C-alpha cells in the first residue's frame, strides 16, 4: 500500500519502481488545521469586549449636566473597588473573594434607585490586572444587561 513494489520483468532487464504516497496523514493534518481555525474564529467573536472611550473633556465654562452628576463610578485599584456617585457616596469593597457578589448587590440597589440611568463609568488603576477589569465589566453586564442590546453603556475615565 505505502511501500515500493519492485517488478522483475524477466530476463535481467530494468526493474520498474512504483511508489505511492500515503495521503491519510496529510488529510489528518488538514482536518486538524481546519478544526483549529474554526474554533479560534468562534472564540474571537465571542470574546469581543465593547467599550466606549470618552471623546474629550467638556468645555470649562459650560454648566454641569445634571445627568452627569448622577453617574455611577467604579474605581478599580489593587486594594479593591470603590463604588458610588460622588466622593461622599463612595463605598469601599476590599479584595476579598466575595467582592464581586458585594459589587453585584450594590449595583442592583443602585439600579433600583435610578432606573433610567444606564451609564457606568470605570476608572481602573494602571496596576490592576485586565482580568479584574473584565470581571467588573461582567458583573455590570450581569446586573444592567447587555451592551449589545443598548441596555448599559460602560465608559472609562
TASULBEL-V749954 format. One record per residue. N is the residue number from 0. SS is DSSP state (alpha for helix, beta for strand, coil for the rest). Layout:
# TASULBEL-V749954
N_SS / N_SS
This chain:
# TASULBEL-V749954
0_coil / 1_coil / 2_coil / 3_beta / 4_beta / 5_beta / 6_beta / 7_coil / 8_coil / 9_coil / 10_coil / 11_coil / 12_coil / 13_coil / 14_coil / 15_beta / 16_beta / 17_beta / 18_beta / 19_coil / 20_coil / 21_coil / 22_coil / 23_alpha / 24_alpha / 25_alpha / 26_alpha / 27_alpha / 28_alpha / 29_alpha / 30_alpha / 31_alpha / 32_alpha / 33_alpha / 34_alpha / 35_alpha / 36_alpha / 37_alpha / 38_alpha / 39_alpha / 40_alpha / 41_alpha / 42_alpha / 43_alpha / 44_alpha / 45_alpha / 46_coil / 47_coil / 48_coil / 49_coil / 50_coil / 51_beta / 52_beta / 53_coil / 54_coil / 55_coil / 56_coil / 57_coil / 58_coil / 59_coil / 60_coil / 61_coil / 62_coil / 63_coil / 64_coil / 65_alpha / 66_alpha / 67_alpha / 68_alpha / 69_coil / 70_coil / 71_beta / 72_beta / 73_beta / 74_beta / 75_beta / 76_beta / 77_coil / 78_coil / 79_beta / 80_beta / 81_beta / 82_beta / 83_beta / 84_coil / 85_coil / 86_coil / 87_coil / 88_coil / 89_coil / 90_beta / 91_beta / 92_beta / 93_beta / 94_coil / 95_coil / 96_coil / 97_coil / 98_alpha / 99_alpha / 100_alpha / 101_alpha / 102_alpha / 103_alpha / 104_alpha / 105_alpha / 106_alpha / 107_alpha / 108_alpha / 109_alpha / 110_alpha / 111_alpha / 112_alpha / 113_coil / 114_coil / 115_coil / 116_coil / 117_coil / 118_beta / 119_beta / 120_beta / 121_beta / 122_beta / 123_beta / 124_coil / 125_coil / 126_coil / 127_coil / 128_coil / 129_alpha / 130_alpha / 131_alpha / 132_alpha / 133_alpha / 134_alpha / 135_alpha / 136_alpha / 137_alpha / 138_alpha / 139_alpha / 140_alpha / 141_alpha / 142_alpha / 143_alpha / 144_coil / 145_coil / 146_coil / 147_coil / 148_coil / 149_coil / 150_coil / 151_coil / 152_beta / 153_beta / 154_beta / 155_beta / 156_coil
